[in-house]
Amino acid sequence: MPHSTSIHPITVFASSRVVVAGGMTEATIVISQITGKITAIFHSVLPSTDFPEGTPYTDYSPHILLPGLVDAHVHLNEPGRTEWEGFWTGTRAAAFGGVTTVVDMPLNAIPPTTTVENLKIKIEAAKGKCWVDVGFYGGVIPGNSGELAALVKEGVRGFKGFLIDSGVDEFPAVKSTDIELALRELKDSATTLMFHAEMIPPITDSVGDDVQRAHPPLAPTGPLTHYSTFLDSRPPSFETYAIAEILSLAHIAPDLQLHIVHLSAIEAIPMLREARANGIKITAETCFHYLTLAAENIQTGDTRHKCCPPIREQSNQDGLWDELTQDLNAGVIQTVVSDHSPCTPDIKLLPAHLAPPKKHSTRKPDHDKDCSSCESSEGEEELAEEKGDFFSAWGGISSVGLGLPILWTEGTRRNPDFSVEDIVRWCCKNTAKQVGLEKTKGDLGVGFDADIVVFDDTAEFCVEPSTMLFRNKVSPYQDKTLKGVVRETWLRGERIFTREQGFTEKVGPRGKLLLEPRKMVK
């Protein structure tokens, strides 16, 4: 429970700048310490004397009050690969950056969240470790269609399937027949069916996943330590071919919300735009790294930038921003997420000058494919020979808890009039809607959870190990200076983090597991 109600039944926040219902305004927010909900909002800064004596009251002006971010794409990897990330470390990193809700992806943990039994194992592993609220996705793999309806009833926020090898043996890719089964099973459910949209086209110059054992003409275009070689291996046609396959099947479940995770290639945007115009319920997300990092700037061997789909050219990044900044919700890209997909430093195969100090060794990975969230090596004895190899290195960008300053830095660099309201739309309101939490998360309004971020939009900080709270301090953002600092993070009316004092360790993690089944939205 929140603080004792016998002393202070309410807490009051005020600021000259508050994002309420998507717009910036002066506001005073009243929070119930009984329910952790917002009970009243006044569109002016009221003095503390307007409230009963002793009421906790803070005027945060000129800092901005924002709704807590909802990161709808995070790999926490526990149980099974907790040395890569876990609930304790991943959710602390989220809270540091004003993220008050994360939704955990179904793969990279062992077992994956593909059955009700496996979901219950995941839930048990999460209990007592979450500093923010956590929801869960289910997975779609060959042969588990009979589990999908039951997983909806157990409270998963949506489902994800891969159209290309996921990289982990326990989460195989789906074929068209598997997608059809999933669409039929879920067509009347309150859920979202999401896809990692990459497929190797039948005719391609790309090396794809076969670089390690391919023969001409499937051969790398240059040295494996050059990022351009890796980029050539995952061209935009991988994404457009996969999205065309998904769209060709969408008629099976016309009322089911479909979603493309981590969209990278701008060539897919016209396809999605046309599909939406024709009534297909499909949206897309992109990621912080696609909006801020560019292929031209990636140095030889810097495998911190390895992910799939890949980080593309600067012109592609500009196109993603153009689509995102369409008027309100006109664009096909509705949400921006981290796709936080970490691993231990040794299997990133970083050159010595980029690798963090080695603290411990890790066990050999138990799979050997390439994917968006993980790629393996062939064994510890070969690691030293493969430093900087973009094809052998494990893939995935670590950035949970850094997204707000990443977007604020880039947005204001591009346009001095860039508004934090845009970030709230992409990372709070729309991500909450994506996972069926739009009535309680992602906005500051009466009846919503009092998940509140105190954001200093003028301060700067350097990304270094002390500001990367995820377990393994490996990120392409290291040593970058970011604009925007989260001063405080509040979860359901309870302060869980301050930049000056850190976490409320005596209270411990207070995050809830969000397992109430989604409801149909008409």
MARSE-112042 format. One record per residue: z, x, y of N, C-alpha, C in turn; residue in three letters. Coordinates in steps of 0.05 Angstrom, whole numbers, plus 5000, padded with zeros to 4 digits. Example, Ala and Ser with C-alpha at 12.3 -4.5 7.8 and 13.67 -1.06 7.14 Angstrom:
<nodes>
515652644886515652464910515652644934ALA;514252574955514352734979515752585001SER;
</nodes>
This chain:
<nodes>
500050174976500050005000500050175025MET;498950075047499150215073502050245082PRO;502450345106505150385117506750125116HIS;509350165115511249935114510649725135SER;510449475126509849255145512349165161THR;514749245152517149155166517449285193SER;516149515197516449655222514049605240ILE;511649655231509249625247507049475231HIS;506949215235504949065220502049115228PRO;501649225252498949285261498749565272ILE;496349675272495649925286493349855305THR;493349985328491249925348489750185355VAL;487050165354485350375363483850285388PHE;483250465407481650395430479950635437ALA;477650575449476050795460473950665479SER;473050835498470950755516468250745502SER;468150865478465650865462466250805433ARG;465350565425465850475397463250345388VAL;462350405364459950285353460850035337VAL;460449805349461149545337458649385333VAL;458249275309455849115303453349255311ALA;453249525307450849675312450449775340GLY;452149695359451749775387454149905399GLY;453750075418455950225432457250045453MET;459850035453461349875472464149985476THR;465449905497468349945499469649755479GLU;471749845467473049655448475949735442ALA;477449535434480149575423480149435396THR;481049575376480949485348483749445338ILE;484349215327486949155315486649155285VAL;488449305272488349335243490849235230ILE;490649075210493048985195493849205175SER;496449285177497449475158498249345132GLN;498049085131498548945105496048945088ILE;493748885100491248865085489449105088THR;489849265108487949485113485349395125GLY;485349145135482849025147483049015177LYS;480749005190480648955219481048665224ILE;483048595241483748315246482748215273THR;482148405292481148315318479748555332ALA;477748485348476348685364476048575392ILE;476848715412476548645440474548835453PHE;472648735468470548905479471349015506HIS;473649135506474649285529476949455519SER;477749655535480049825528482549685539VAL;484049565521486549435529488749645530LEU;490649605548492949795549494849745526PRO;496449945520498449925499500449705505SER;500849645530502849445538501949165530THR;499449125522498548865513499448805484ASP;500748995472501548965444504548995441PHE;505748885420508648895417509749185419PRO;512049205429513249465432513549605405GLU;512849865405512950015381510350015364GLY;508449855372505949845358504450115360THR;503750235337502150485339499550435354PRO;499150585375496750535392495650805401TYR;493050835398491751085407489151015422THR;488851115446486351105460484951365455ASP;482751355440481351595433479151685453TYR;478851545475476851615494477051905502SER;474852045505472051955504470751975477PRO;472352045456471152065429470051795420HIS;468151805402466751565392468251475366ILE;468651215364469651095340467250975325LEU;467051065300464850975283465950855257LEU;464350675244465150595217464950835198PRO;466550835178466351055158463651045145GLY;462551285140459951305128460051225098LEU;457951115088457651045060455451215049VAL;456151425034454151595022453451484994ASP;451051364993450251214970448851374949ALA;449151644950447851814930449252074928HIS;451152084909452852324906453252384876VAL;452952634868453552714840456252844840HIS;458252714828460952824826461452964799LEU;459752904779459553074754462053064736ASN;464052914743466452904726466452634710GLU;467152654684467952884668465553034657PRO;466153264645464153404630463053644644GLY;462553624671461653854686463253884712ARG;465853854709467653854732467754124745THR;466954334731466854594745464654604766GLU;462754414765460754394786461854234810TRP;463154004804464353834824466153634809GLU;468053524824469753324812470653124833GLY;472052924825472852704843474752814865PHE;476552994858478453094878476953254900TRP;475453444892474053614912471853474926THR;470253314911467953184924468852974944GLY;470952824938471852614957473352734981THR;474652964977475853095001473653195019ARG;471553305008469253395024468053165039ALA;467952935026466852695040468652615063ALA;471252605059473052515080473052705104ALA;472652965099472453165120470253095140PHE;468052975129465852905146465552615154GLY;467752465151467652185159466451995139GLY;465952085115464951915094467351785080VAL;467451515081469751375069469051235043THR;466451225036465651115011463351284999THR;463551354974461351484960460751324935VAL;458151344927457351214903456251434884VAL;457551444861457051664842454651604824ASP;452951804822450551774805451251794775MET;449551664758450351634730449951884713PRO;448552094724448052324707449352574718LEU;449452764701450653034704453653034695ASN;454952804695457452794680456752764650ALA;458652844634458352804605460752644595ILE;460452394586457852264581456752144607PRO;454152084607452951944630453751654630PRO;453451524654454251244656452051064648THR;451551064621449350904610450250684591THR;452850674587454050464570456650374583THR;457650144576460250054585462450244576VAL;462250334552464250524542464250774559GLU;461950874566461851124582462851074610ASN;462250834621463350774648466350774647LEU;467550674626470450674625471650954622LYS;470151134609471051414608470951534636ILE;468851474651468551564678470751464696LYS;471351204694473451084710476151214704ILE;476751264679479251394672479451674684GLU;477151814684477152084696477652084726ALA;476851864739477051844768479751764778ALA;481351634762483851514771485751724783LYS;486751664807488651834820487552084833GLY;484852104834483652354845481952304869LYS;481652054878479551994898480851964926CYS;479952124945480952114972479551904989TRP;477251814979475751594992475051394970VAL;474051164978473250964959470751054944ASP;470650984918468451074901467350844885VAL;464750814886463250634869461650794849GLY;460450654830458950784808456250644804PHE;454250814798451750714788451650724758TYR;450050554746449350584718446650714715GLY;446150814691443550944686441750784668GLY;439150814673437150694655435750924640VAL;436050914614434851114596433550964573ILE;431751084558430650954534432850854515PRO;432650604508434450494488436950374497GLY;437550364524440050254533439749994548ASN;437449864545437049614561439049394553SER;440149404529442149204521444749244535GLY;445249474548447749524562447649444591GLU;445349394602445049374631446449134643LEU;446148894630447448654641450448684639ALA;451448804618454348844616455449044637ALA;453849244643454649434664454749294692LEU;452949104696453048954722455748804723VAL;456548684701459048534701461448714704LYS;461148964696463349154698463549274726GLU;461549214744461849294772460149524781GLY;458249614765456549834776454949724800VAL;454449904819453149824845450149814843ARG;448949914821446049924818445450104794GLY;442850154790442050314767439950524776PHE;439850744762437950954767436551044742LYS;433951074744432451194722430551414732GLY;429851594715428051814721425251754709PHE;423151804724420451794713419452064705LEU;421052274709420452544701422952654688ILE;422652864672424952974658427253024678ASP;429552914671431852934689433153204689SER;432653354668433953614666436353624648GLY;437453394641439753394623439053224599VAL;439553334575438753214550439852934547ASP;442252884558443552624554442552414573GLU;440552474590439452284608436452304609PHE;435152224587432152254585430652074604PRO;428252144610426451994628425551734614ALA;424851544631423851284621420851274622VAL;419651124604416851064605416450784615LYS;413950704618413350434628414650214612SER;414650254586415850044569418850024574THR;420150244579423050234586423550104613ASP;421750154632422050024658421649724656ILE;419749644640419249354635421749224624GLU;422949354604425449244592427649224613LEU;427949424629430049424649429549204670ALA;427049174678426348964697427048684686LEU;426348644661426948374649429948324645ARG;431348534638434248504635435648454661GLU;434648564683436048554709434848364729LEU;432748224721431248064741432847854755LYS;434947754742436547544754439347644762ASP;439647914763442348024769442548104798SER;445048104807445648204834445948504833ALA;443748654835443848944833441349064845THR;441249324844438949474854437949664833THR;435449664827434249844808432850074822LEU;433850314818432950544833431450744815MET;429650894827428051084812427851354825PHE;428251564809427351834817424351824812HIS;422851814834419951754832418352014833ALA;418152154811416352374806415152334778GLU;412552364776411152374751408952584753MET;408352724731406152904732403552754727ILE;401752744747399252594743397652704720PRO;395852544708394352634685392552874691PRO;391652894716390053124723391353254747ILE;392153504744393653634766393353934764THR;393454064787393554354789396454454787ASP;398354264788401154334789402154454763SER;404154624765405454724741407654544731VAL;408654374749410754184741413054314727GLY;413954184706416254284690415454494670ASP;412854554668411854724646411455014654ASP;412555084677411955354687412855574668VAL;414955534654416055754637414255814613GLN;412755614604411255654580408355554582ARG;407355534607404655424611402555644608ALA;400255554601397855734600395855634621HIS;394055804629392055714648390655454639PRO;390055264657390255284686392955214697PRO;394855134680397555074690399055334693LEU;398655464716399955714721400955714749ALA;403155864754404255874781402156004800PRO;402355914826400456014845401256274859THR;403556374852404556624864407156704852GLY;408556894864411056984853413156754851PRO;414756754830416656544826419056554846LEU;419256774860421356794881420356694908THR;417856624910416756514935417056214935HIS;418156104956418455814957415755674957TYR;413755794968411155664969410055614940SER;410755794922409955764894411255514882THR;413855484887415255254877414254994890PHE;413755004916412754764930410054674918LEU;408354864912405754804900406154654873ASP;408354714860408754604833409654314833SER;410554204857411453924858409953794882ARG;407353754881405853654903406553354909PRO;405753254932406252974939405152774918PRO;403052854904401852674883403852604862SER;405852784856407952714837409352454846PHE;409952444872411452204882409651964884GLU;407251994894405551754897404751644870THR;404251814850403551714824405851554812TYR;408251654815410551514804411051244818ALA;410751244844411250994860409050794853ILE;406650884849404550694840405250564814ALA;406350724796407150614769409350404773GLU;411350454790413450264794412350014807ILE;410750034827409649804841407949634822LEU;406549754802404949604784406549424765SER;409149484763410949334746412749144761LEU;412749154787414749004803414448704800ALA;412148614792411748314789413548204767HIS;414448364749416048274726418748154737ILE;419848274758422348184769422048154799ALA;420747954809420047934838422547904856PRO;424747814845427147784862429048024860ASP;428448214844430248444840429648654862LEU;431748754874431448964895430749224881GLN;428549354888427749614878428249824900LEU;428550064892429250274912428350544902HIS;427150704920426350974914428451164925ILE;429651324907431551514917430151764928VAL;431551904945430752154957427652184961HIS;426552004976423652024983423152274999LEU;421252424991420552675004417852665017SER;415852575003413052595012412252365030ALA;411252425054410452215073407952065062ILE;406452185043404152055032404851795018GLU;407351765010408251514996408751285016ALA;409051345041409951145060407850915062ILE;405250965065403350745067403450565043PRO;403750675019403950514994406350324996MET;408650425004411050265005410850055027LEU;409650135049409249945071407549705062ARG;405349765049403549555039404949375019GLU;406549505001407949344981409949154994ALA;411349255014413249075027411848845042ARG;409548915054408048705068407048485048ALA;406748565023405848385002408148244988ASN;410648284999412948134988414448274967GLY;413748524960415348664940417948764952ILE;420148714939422748794949423249084942LYS;422449264959422849544954423549684980ILE;425449864978426250035000426250324991THR;426850505009427050785002429250915019ALA;430251135009432051305023430851585026GLU;431751735045431152015046433852165050THR;433652425052436152585051436352765075CYS;438752845081439253025103437453275102PHE;437053385078435553635077432653595082HIS;431453365075428653315081428253275111TYR;430353195125430153145154430753385171LEU;431753595159432653825176431754095166THR;430854115142429954375131426954365126LEU;425554585130422654595127421854825110ALA;419754785094418854985074418155245088ALA;416955235111416055475125418355665131GLU;420755565132423055725140424755825117ASN;424055755093425655835069424856115061ILE;426856295060426356575054425956625024GLN;424656845018424256924991426856924976THR;426956794953429356804935431656634944GLY;431456484966433756324975433856054960ASP;434856064935434855834918436855624925THR;438355674946440155464957438455224966ARG;435855264971434055054980432654914957HIS;433254984932431854864909432754584904LYS;430954394905431554114897428853984890CYS;429053754877426653614869427053314875CYS;425153184889422753304901423453524920PRO;421453704926422153934942422353874972PRO;423554064986423454065015420654145023ILE;419353975039416554015045416254135073ARG;413754135083413154275108414254135132GLU;414254275155415254165180413753915188GLN;411153905183409653665190410553425174SER;411353465149412353255132415053155142ASN;416753345150419353275162418953105187GLN;417053175204416553015228415752735220ASP;414152705199413252445191415552265181GLY;417452395167419752245158421352135182LEU;421752305202423152215226421651995240TRP;419052015241417451795253417951535239ASP;418051535213418451295198421251185201GLU;423251365201426051285205426551155231LEU;425251255252425851155279424050925287THR;422850785268421550535274423650345286GLN;422650145300424549955312426249825290ASP;428949865293430949745275430149785246LEU;429749575231429249595202426249565195ASN;424549645213421649605208420549805188ALA;421750045187420750255169421450205140GLY;419950345122420550315094422950485086VAL;423550695101425950855096428350735110ILE;430150615095432350465106434950625108GLN;435250825090437750955088437451265086THR;439551405094439551695092442151775077VAL;441851935057444052005039444152315035VAL;446252405022446452695017444952784992SER;444852614971444152714945445652974939ASP;448252964945449953204939449753264909HIS;448553484902448053544874448653844869SER;451253894866452154174864452154294836PRO;452554554835452854694810454554944816CYS;455155094795456555344799454655554810THR;455655754825453855944838452156104819PRO;453156174795451656354778448956234769ASP;448855964765446355854755444555764778ILE;445355824803443555804826441756064827LYS;442556264813440956514811440456634839LEU;442456624856442156734883442057034883LEU;440357154900440357444903443157524913PRO;443857774909446557874915447357824944ALA;445457844963446157814991446757524999HIS;446057334982446557054988448756934970LEU;449457074949451456964930454256984942ALA;455956774938458756794946460156984927PRO;462557084935464057254917464657114890PRO;464257254869464557134842467457114835LYS;468356874829471156824823471556804793LYS;469556684779469856644751467056604739HIS;466956644713464456584699464456304689SER;462156204683461855924673460455934646THR;460855714632459555704606456555664610ARG;455055724589452155694590451555394592LYS;449655324610448855044611447754944584PRO;447854684579447054584553444454434554ASP;442654514572440054404573438254594587HIS;435554544587433854754598431354644612ASP;431754424627429554304641430054324671LYS;427954234686428054234715428453954725ASP;430153914745430553644756431553664784CYS;431953424796432753404824435653494827SER;437253454806440053504809441053744794SER;439353844775440254074760437954194745CYS;437954464744436054614727437554844714GLU;436854904690438455104676437155374673SER;438655564665437655834657437355844627SER;436256064617435956094589438356244576GLU;440356314592442656444581443756654600GLY;446356714597447656894615446357164616GLU;445357264593444357534592441857564609GLU;440457344616437957364631438357324660GLU;440757234669441157154696440557384715LEU;441357624709440957854727438057914732ALA;436357834713433457894715431957684731GLU;433257464737431857234749432957164776GLU;434257334790435457274816433157184835LYS;433656954848431756854867429356704855GLY;429356664829427156524816427456224821ASP;425656104837425955814843425455634819PHE;424155734799423555564776425855564756PHE;427255784752429455804734432155714746SER;432355734773434855664786435455364784ALA;437955304783438955034782438354904810TRP;437454654810436654524834438654324845GLY;438654274870440454084883441654204908GLY;441954034928443054124954445854014957ILE;447654194964450454114969450854054999SER;451653805005452053735033453853505038SER;455253405017456953175022459053235043VAL;459353055063461153095085460053245108GLY;457553345106456253485128454053315142LEU;453553085131451252925139451352835168GLY;453652735177453852635204453252855225LEU;454453095224453653295243450853405238PRO;449853405213447153495208445153315223ILE;445453055220443652865233444052865263LEU;446552885273447052885301445753135314TRP;446053365301444853615311441853595313THR;440553505292437653495291436653265309GLU;437953035309437052815325437052885355GLY;439253005364439453065392437653305400THR;437053475380435153695386432353575390ARG;431653375375429053245377428853075402ARG;430952945409430952745431433652745444ASN;433852835469436552835482437752555484PRO;436152345482437152075484437651955456ASP;437552125435438152025408440851895407PHE;441051675394443551515394444951525367SER;447551555368449151555343448951285329VAL;448151075344447750815331445650825309GLU;443651005312441651035291442951145265ASP;444751345268446051445244447751235231ILE;449151075247450750855236449050665220VAL;446650605231444850425216444050545189ARG;443150795190442150925166444350985145TRP;446651075154448651195137451151025133CYS;451350795148453650615145452650335137CYS;451450205156450749925151448749895129LYS;446550045129444450005109445150115082ASN;446650335081447550435055449650245043THR;451350125059453149925048451649685036ALA;449549595051447949385040446449455015LYS;445549705013444149804989445849774964GLN;448449794967450149784943451949534943VAL;451249334959452649084957455349074970GLY;455849254990458449265003458249185032LEU;456249035039455748985068457748795080GLU;459448665064461448485075464148635081LYS;464348875071466949015074466649305085THR;464249415082463849695090461549725109LYS;461449955123459050015139458949905167GLY;461049765176461049655203463949625212ASP;464249605238466849535249466749245258LEU;468049075243468048795249470448655236GLY;471148425247473448275236472948215207VAL;474948285190474748235161473748475146GLY;472748685160471848925146474149105141PHE;473849275120475849485116475949665141ASP;478449745148478749915171478250205164ALA;475750255157474750525152473550625178ASP;474950815191474250885218474151185221ILE;472151285236471751565241472051625271VAL;473651825277473951915305472052155308VAL;469852115323467652315324467552435352PHE;467752705352467452855377464552955377ASP;462952825394460052865393459253115409ASP;461053245422460353485438461253745426THR;463253735409464353975396462354085376ALA;462554345370460854475350462554625330GLU;461454675307462854845287460754985270PHE;461655195257459955355240460455275211CYS;458355235196458655165167459355425152VAL;461755435142462755665127464455565104GLU;465355735086466955635064469255445072PRO;470555495094472855335103471955055111SER;469455015117468454745125466654625104THR;466454755081465054645058467154585037MET;468154335036470454275019469654204990LEU;466954184986466154144958466854394942PHE;466854364915468054564898466754834900ARG;464054844899462655094900461255134927ASN;461855354940461055394968458255504970LYS;456355354960453555434960451955214973VAL;450855274997449355075011447355205031SER;445055095034443155205053444055185082PRO;446155025087447154985114449255205121TYR;449955375102451955585109450955755132GLN;452855815150452355975174450855835196ASP;450155585192448855425213450955305232LYS;450455295257452155165276451354875279THR;453154695275452654415276454154285300LEU;452954085312454053945334455353685324LYS;457853635332459153395323461353455303GLY;463853385310466153445293467753185288VAL;468353135263470052905256472952995261VAL;474252855280477052925287478952785268ARG;478352535261480152385242478452205225GLU;479452165200478251975182480351785172THR;479851525175481751315167480451145145TRP;482051085124481050925102482850685099LEU;481650445103483150195102485750205118ARG;485450305143487650305162489650525158GLY;489050715141490850935135489451205142GLU;490751365157489551625164489751815140ARG;487351905131487352085108486652375114ILE;485552415139484752685146484652715176PHE;485652945186485253025213484153315214THR;482553375233481353645234483553855240ARG;485553775254487753965261489754005239GLU;490453785225492553795205491653775176GLN;489153715172488153695145488753425132GLY;489453435106489853185091492753115089PHE;493252865086496052765083496852805054THR;497553055048498053135020500452985008GLU;502452935024504852795014504152515003LYS;502352385017501452115008499552144984VAL;497852344985495952384963493552214966GLY;491652234947489152094949489651794947PRO;488351634965488751344966486151194962ARG;484151324954481551184950481750994927GLY;480250774930480050564909477450604893LYS;477450514869474950494853473850214857LEU;471350204867470049954875468649834851LEU;470049664837469049554811468749254811LEU;469049124835468548834836465548794833GLU;464648624814461748584810460348484836PRO;457948584840456348494862455648204860ARG;455248084884454447794885451647774896LYS;450247564887447547514896447547454926MET;445647574940445347524969442747384973VAL;442847144983440346984987439147045014LYS;
</nodes>
